[in-house]
Amino acid sequence: MIVILRRRYLAAAAAVLLLAGAAAVLRPGRPAAVNAAGAGCRTIVLDAGHGGEDGGAVSPDGVVESDLNLAITRRLRDVLLFLGRDTVLTRTGGDAIYSPEAVTLREKKVSDLKNRVDLINSQPEAVLISIHQNSYHEEAINGGQVFYYKTSEKGKRLADILQKRFDFVLGENNRR
C-alpha cells in the first residue's frame, strides 16, 4: 500500500489520520469485522519514500519530500509501537539503502528499490505502508490518496478504510 499526500500543511493532519486509521484497523483484539483488513498481520513495514541522493519532490519553500516522509514514518512507528504492533522501517535515517556496488544514480535507485522489496518480503504476513508526497501542477488539487496492489483483497479493504479517514479528516480539502 502506498499513501500519497499533497501539500506540506496536510502532512501533520495526514500523519494523525494514518495513525488513527492504522490503529483502528490493525489493533489486536478488535472485532473481526473491524480488524479484517489487518487480520493475520504480524508486522507493519513502514517505508519512508525516497532517501539519499533521491530526495523526491521539493516544495516551493524548500522542504524535501524524503525528509517529510521520514518524519511522518517515525511518528506512525511510534504510535504503532505504543499500540503494541511490531514495526519495521525500510530506512531510519536520511540515507537510501542501496548496495555498495551501485555507482550511478540510476544504479542506486534500482538497488534501493530492490533492497526495500527484499526487506519487505522478508517479513511474513506483513502490511506495507509506504509514505510519499506528490506534487501536482494545479494548485487546487491536494489531499491524501491511498493505493493498493490490485489483486490484494485485504489491501483493498485497508486502503478503503484509510481513504475514508482521509476524506473524513480533510473534508473538502481532500481534492485529488
C-alpha positions as a printed Julia matrix, in Angstrom:
176×3 Matrix{Float64}:
   0.0     0.0     0.0
   1.23    3.46   -0.81
  -0.09    6.55    0.84
   0.49    9.78   -1.04
  -0.08   13.23    0.4
  -0.07   16.59   -1.34
   0.86   19.93    0.23
   3.04   20.49    3.23
   0.33   21.74    5.58
  -1.6    18.49    5.16
   1.32   16.38    6.37
   0.59   16.73   10.08
  -3.14   16.07    9.61
  -2.36   13.15    7.34
   0.08   11.65    9.85
  -2.57   11.78   12.56
  -5.11   10.37   10.11
  -2.85    7.48    9.2
  -2.1     6.81   12.83
  -5.78    6.71   13.71
  -6.7     4.62   10.68
  -3.9     2.14   11.1
  -4.54    1.89   14.83
  -8.25    1.25   14.32
  -7.71   -1.36   11.65
  -4.6    -3.12   12.91
  -5.07   -3.03   16.68
  -5.1    -6.54   18.15
  -8.28   -7.59   19.92
 -10.64   -5.68   17.66
 -13.82   -7.39   16.46
 -13.3    -9.43   13.28
 -15.34   -7.06   11.1
 -13.2    -4.07   12.1
  -9.86   -5.88   12.1
 -10.46   -7.83    8.87
  -8.13   -5.74    6.71
  -5.24   -6.29    9.13
  -6.1    -9.85   10.14
  -3.09  -12.15   10.19
  -0.72   -9.19   10.08
   2.32   -9.82   12.26
   4.38   -6.8    11.25
   3.75   -3.41    9.75
   6.53   -2.36    7.4
   6.79    1.41    7.14
   8.52    2.76    4.07
   9.65    6.38    4.11
   9.75    7.05    0.37
  12.94    8.23   -1.35
  16.14    8.97    0.59
  19.8     9.61   -0.07
  20.52   11.34   -3.37
  16.9    10.8    -4.43
  15.13   13.4    -2.32
  11.89   13.24   -4.29
   9.76   16.34   -4.76
  10.77   19.69   -3.23
   8.14   22.17   -2.04
   8.28   25.82   -3.15
   9.73   26.71    0.26
  12.45   24.04    0.04
  11.02   21.13    2.05
  12.44   17.89    0.64
   9.97   15.02    0.27
  12.3    12.37    1.66
  12.71   14.32    4.93
   8.97   14.8     5.37
   8.31   11.13    4.53
  10.77   10.05    7.19
   9.26   12.37    9.84
   5.75   11.04    9.16
   7.0     7.44    9.13
   8.73    7.89   12.5
   5.55    9.32   14.05
   3.49    6.46   12.69
   6.04    3.95   14.01
   5.92    5.49   17.48
   2.13    5.29   17.68
   2.04    1.73   16.34
   4.7     0.66   18.86
   2.67    2.31   21.62
  -0.3     0.21   20.46
   1.8    -2.95   20.68
   2.35   -3.51   16.95
   5.62   -4.82   15.55
   7.08   -2.39   13.04
  10.0    -2.41   10.63
  11.25    0.71    8.86
  12.83    0.42    5.43
  15.09    3.32    6.35
  15.71    5.02    9.67
  17.8     7.98    8.52
  18.33   10.2     5.52
  20.27    7.65    3.5
  18.86    5.33    0.87
  19.5     1.59    1.28
  21.33    0.86   -1.96
  24.11   -1.69   -2.2
  27.75   -0.51   -2.06
  28.44   -1.61   -5.65
  25.8     0.81   -7.02
  27.63    3.8    -8.52
  25.36    5.84  -10.79
  22.15    7.47   -9.59
  20.15    5.01  -11.69
  22.0     2.02  -10.19
  21.47    3.42   -6.68
  17.72    3.88   -7.26
  17.35    0.36   -8.68
  19.4    -1.15   -5.86
  17.5     0.85   -3.23
  14.14   -0.38   -4.54
  15.38   -3.98   -4.75
  16.68   -3.84   -1.18
  13.37   -2.38    0.05
  11.43   -5.16   -1.69
  13.76   -7.79   -0.19
  13.29   -6.31    3.29
   9.5    -6.19    2.87
   9.34   -9.75    1.52
  11.43  -10.99    4.46
   8.56  -10.12    6.82
   5.92  -12.87    6.81
   2.3   -11.75    6.78
   3.22   -8.06    6.85
   1.31   -4.96    5.85
   3.3    -2.34    3.93
   2.62    1.36    4.3
   4.8     3.49    2.02
   4.67    7.24    2.64
   5.14    9.67   -0.25
   4.28   13.29   -1.12
   3.08   14.17   -4.6
   3.38   17.45   -6.4
   0.84   18.48   -8.98
   0.76   21.39  -11.38
  -2.76   22.5   -10.36
  -2.86   24.29   -7.01
  -6.46   23.2    -6.34
  -5.54   19.51   -6.38
  -4.38   18.35   -2.96
  -5.11   15.84   -0.26
  -4.44   12.21    0.54
  -4.57    9.18   -1.7
  -4.19    5.51   -0.86
  -3.07    2.89   -3.38
  -3.02   -0.88   -3.03
  -1.93   -3.93   -5.01
  -4.86   -4.63   -7.33
  -5.07   -8.36   -6.59
  -4.99   -7.92   -2.8
  -8.48   -8.04   -1.31
  -7.09   -7.28    2.17
  -5.09   -4.4     0.73
  -8.2    -3.01   -0.91
 -10.16   -3.19    2.36
  -7.38   -1.45    4.28
  -6.98    1.18    1.53
 -10.73    1.87    1.57
 -10.67    2.38    5.35
  -7.67    4.71    5.21
  -9.09    6.68    2.25
 -12.35    7.19    4.14
 -10.3     8.51    7.08
  -8.54   10.97    4.76
 -11.9    12.09    3.4
 -13.37   12.48    6.9
 -10.43   14.34    8.46
  -9.57   16.55    5.48
 -13.17   17.06    4.29
 -13.44   19.37    1.32
  -9.66   19.93    1.4
  -9.18   16.37    0.11
  -9.36   17.04   -3.64
  -7.27   14.63   -5.65
